[in-house]
Amino acid sequence: MKKIGVVLSGCGVYDGSEIHEAVFTLLAIDRAGCEAVCMAPDIELNVVNHLTTEASGEKRNVLHESARIARGNIADIKTVKATELDAVILPGGFGAAKNLSDFAVKGSAATVNGEVARLLRDMYEAKKPIGAVCIAPALLAALFGKELSPTVTIGNDAGTAAEIDKTGAKHQECPVTGFVVDRENRIVTSPAYMLANRISEVCDGVDNCVKELIKLI
């Protein structure tokens, strides 16, 4: 059975993984007959009140919060090796741009969490496919832009696309249920809630992205 790493960044759209996107990713992996291997970094996050969208002043642990989505079946990303996986995918949510990287603050000058960067680089070197949805493709641009100039999508948001292009990556517009494949670099990306107005659109887009990711294995 193929093993697909799922890199989570907390629990909730404003400060962690977007829950719908994460769940649809896990569902798509299961329906494809593959095994999801959930992981997250053991670091702190700044909590956002999801009712008011205001910062609460609290801090929580990214790994602990991500475990809520994974039903406890999750690993600290520092213990996960590329040799254990056949592919990896990053759901979106602001956690990808706040916790796994600092793209939310620094845009094209962003850096990526060291353990996340280590795993993604090792996956690339092993020629194993990488997927990302919603805002998470911006993390791939920050990590690989100058070196690989990967083609990715976040849909059609002009501001975010411009920051992606500044990294050296290439942004390609994409409809909500579609995906963009960079076959040379084995990267698949899809817009999800960067573009979606309905939960069903997110489900279809994530499902299509995961299917294409698995085809690249």
Buried (B, 14 or more C-beta within 10 A) or exposed (E): EEBBBBBBBBBBBBBBBBBBBBBBBBBBBEEBEBEBBBBBBBBBBBBBBBEEEEEEEEEBBBBBBBBBBBEEEBBBBBEBEBEEBBBBBBBBBBBBBBBBBBBBEEBBEBEBBEBBBBBBBBBBEEEBBBBBBBBBBBBBBBBBBEEBBBBBBBBBBEEBBEBBBBBBBBBBBBBBBBBBBBEEBBBBBBBBBBBBEEEEBBBBBBBBBBBBBBEBB
